[in-house]
Structure formats: structure tokens, C-alpha cells
């Protein structure tokens, strides 16, 4: 596999190798990809935690009778449009 890097990124990879932390550019790229995977997993967990919290708030509101009845798809679509904006 061959990858192309901008001069700035190439310089950063070379600096990592020259620091002695990595033996070669491939190790730097592998580590960066591992970090990216961990970061994406963390972001997913944060979003999931936020969604769970929002669901809990909504469930509590429904238990207090604060929900609204949605009787048609048109009303539901309008509700989602309001939420998006």
C-alpha cells in the first residue's frame, strides 16, 4: 500500500521517527490509526451516554404527563423538523 501525505504531515511523521519513539514511518501511521479507532469509540460512547440521558429525561416527562399525543405523520414530521432546527 502506498499513501500520500502533505508536506506538513510527512514532516510530523519524520519528527516522530527521529524522536526515537518509533522505528519507522509505518509504526507512526499504525499508532495514529489505533488512536483514531479509540477516539471514534470514545465519541460513540459519549453520544450514546447523551442519548440515554435524553431518553431518561423524556421518560420522566412522560411519567409526569408532560407528553404530547401525535396523531398523524404530518404532525410527527413537523415535530422532527422543529427538533432539527
C-alpha positions as CSV (number, residue, x, y, z in Angstrom):
1,X,0.0,0.0,0.0
2,X,1.2,3.5,-0.8
3,X,-0.2,6.6,0.9
4,X,0.4,10.3,0.1
5,X,0.9,12.8,2.8
6,X,1.0,16.6,2.7
7,X,4.5,18.0,3.4
8,X,3.4,19.1,6.9
9,X,2.1,15.6,7.8
10,X,5.2,14.0,6.3
11,X,7.3,16.3,8.4
12,X,5.4,15.3,11.5
13,X,5.8,11.6,10.8
14,X,9.5,12.1,10.3
15,X,9.8,14.0,13.5
16,X,8.2,11.2,15.4
17,X,10.6,8.7,13.9
18,X,13.6,11.0,14.7
19,X,12.4,11.4,18.3
20,X,13.2,7.7,18.8
21,X,9.7,6.8,19.8
22,X,9.1,4.9,16.6
23,X,11.4,2.8,14.4
24,X,9.8,3.8,11.2
25,X,7.0,5.7,9.5
26,X,4.8,2.6,9.3
27,X,4.8,2.4,13.1
28,X,3.8,6.1,13.4
29,X,0.9,5.5,10.9
30,X,-0.2,2.4,12.7
31,X,-0.3,4.2,16.1
32,X,-2.2,7.1,14.6
33,X,-4.8,4.7,13.2
34,X,-5.1,2.9,16.5
35,X,-5.6,6.3,18.2
36,X,-8.2,7.2,15.6
37,X,-10.1,4.0,16.4
38,X,-10.0,4.7,20.1
39,X,-11.1,8.3,19.5
40,X,-14.1,7.1,17.4
41,X,-15.1,4.6,20.0
42,X,-14.9,7.3,22.7
43,X,-17.1,9.7,20.6
44,X,-19.6,6.9,20.1
45,X,-19.8,6.3,23.8
46,X,-20.2,10.0,24.6
47,X,-23.0,10.3,22.1
48,X,-24.7,7.1,23.4
49,X,-24.5,8.4,27.0
50,X,-26.1,11.7,25.9
51,X,-28.8,9.9,24.1
52,X,-29.5,7.7,27.2
53,X,-29.7,10.9,29.3
54,X,-32.1,12.5,26.9
55,X,-34.2,9.3,26.9
56,X,-34.3,9.4,30.7
57,X,-35.5,13.0,30.7
58,X,-38.2,12.2,28.1
59,X,-39.3,9.1,30.1
60,X,-39.6,11.2,33.2
61,X,-41.6,13.9,31.4
62,X,-44.0,11.2,30.0
63,X,-44.4,9.8,33.6
64,X,-45.4,13.3,34.7
65,X,-48.0,13.6,31.9
66,X,-45.9,16.2,30.0
67,X,-46.0,14.3,26.7
68,X,-47.9,15.3,23.6
69,X,-50.1,13.0,21.5
70,X,-49.1,12.8,17.9
71,X,-52.0,11.8,15.8
72,X,-50.6,12.0,12.3
73,X,-47.4,11.6,10.3
74,X,-47.6,15.2,9.2
75,X,-47.6,16.4,12.8
76,X,-44.7,14.0,13.6
77,X,-42.7,15.2,10.6
78,X,-43.2,18.8,11.7
79,X,-42.1,17.9,15.2
80,X,-38.9,16.4,13.9
81,X,-38.3,19.4,11.7
82,X,-38.6,21.6,14.8
83,X,-36.2,19.4,16.7
84,X,-33.6,19.6,13.8
85,X,-33.7,23.4,13.7
